[in-house]
Amino acid sequence: MNKLDTSQLLWILVPATIILISAVAVIDRVVHVNAVAASQAIVTKAATQHDINIGNKIGFTAPDFTLPTVDGREISLSDYRGRPVILNFWASWCGPCRYEVPAFKAFYERYPEEQVVIIAVSTQDDPDSARGYAIADGLKFVIPVDPRGVVANLYNVRGLPTTFIINENGVIKSIKIGPFLSVDEMEERLTSVK
């Protein structure tokens, strides 16, 4: 049986050590990112855990969340209980999202926030890009930022734009995947769930 000399042993141990350190670094990074996202989602869900009917489907109470907005405030969905809410998930890089902006702006002009609230969550997007887009387009409705998509995941959003119509009691009454083509379509969707 041949014995390995020191140089042969180094040729084996050095690459093996590098591979092991790289694997540990990758695993640590994945665990850390998932832990941060999970802890934010748990905090988000904790606000309404007393309600056993919380969910992201029609007929369930919409999960509460708290996010910062592009204008420096912090809002929670529960702040708007007592009024219908149009909860829209979008991103500045999303073409169909930009396509529906005129409908949202027209709807906002027709209906004051005391009657219907539009919350347009910028998700998986750079907050500065969302802020710049909101300013450039003159968007006045509530625009929270969810750069890591934690709230979008809580709502099981799989494509953008996705919009949830939530009644004054906080119950999801309608879900639309894809852009609204007109303010009339938004009004029709809202009145059909009352």
Secondary structure by P-SEA (a helix, b strand, c coil): cccccaaaaaacaaaaaaaaaaaaaaaaaaaaaaaaaaaaaaaaacccccccccccccccccccccccccccbbbbccccccbbbbbbbbccccaaaaaaaaaaaaaaaacccccbbbbbbbccccaaaaaaaaaaaccccbbbbbccaaaaaaaccccccbbbbbccccccccccccccccaaaaaaaaaaac
